Amino acid sequence: AEPSLCLEDLRLKIRRSFRSILEVFRVNYADPLSDVMNKEVKVPVARVADLMRPLDFKDSETRTFFELIDVEKAGQLTCVEIIKGIHHFAPACALEDLRVRCIQRVSHVSDAFVSLSAAERTQMLSLEDFTQELFKLELIGSDESELARKMSRGKCSENGADLLFSGDVLVREVYDLLDVLHSGCVSLGRVIASLQSCGAGSRLRLPARERDEQAMRDMKDHLWPKQRLVNDLKTQVRLGARYEEKPRGGHGGGRDESGSRPGSAS
């Protein structure tokens, strides 16, 4: 996830569409009965572009992202490799499930932490304490809490690929993302700030007809000054020597009160 101004727009777009991308791959490559993701099938870049196109991704954007995560340049990746690549390319996707938990309970993410005092928001927490606080706030379940504790002690036997598609809050990933100094300490205030600025997708894609109408209105607003200039030019050519420019904005530009130029015949 190297910083790059050229890729920031694409990174933001993927982050905002993260849950939709997960759902697309789940619908197309998960077992319909067990909902377990197929980890063996290889997906070529052309197929990935077809899947991402309904999510408003251009083929060029999909290919750019695919080439970044396809380290072996094989031209095809498994679903798990693609989702792992998304997490590496846009690490803030780890916040998405936690943000959804917050807005399922309250209208705004900060309201989920309203019971915390100022001291509790700034207190630095270890991974176990961080997990316990999220559990107290009812933002994670007991299974997620136990999993995070096992991971903090290095005793986790869960398949990481299954966790990516489980819809559970990946507490360890959230913690590692917020621990920018690698100090092993994170405050809940940092969590609140990150959730409020994660830029999750709340904008719906308009139907084709509404998009066309909006584009037409934008073009009319953009071209209106030019159309006025063209109409004035046509009038000037048609009248020839008889053409007199009308005063604008109350300034006559050398005209008298009658609208004629000084010295001209009335």
Secondary structure, 3 states (H helix, E strand, C coil): CCCCHHHHHHHHHHHHCHHHHHHHHHHHHECCCCCCECCCCEEEHHHHHHHHHHHCCCHHHHHHHHHHHCCCCCCEEEHHHHHHHHHHHCHHHHHHHHHHHHHHHCCCHHHHHCCCCHHHHHCEECHHHHHHHHHHCCCCCHHHHHHHHHHHCCCCCCCHHHHHCCCCCCHHHHHHHHCCCCCCCEEHHHHHHHHHCCCCCCCCCCCHHHHHHHHHHHHHHHHHHHHHHHHHHHHHHHHHHHCCCCCECCECCCCCCCCCCCCCCC
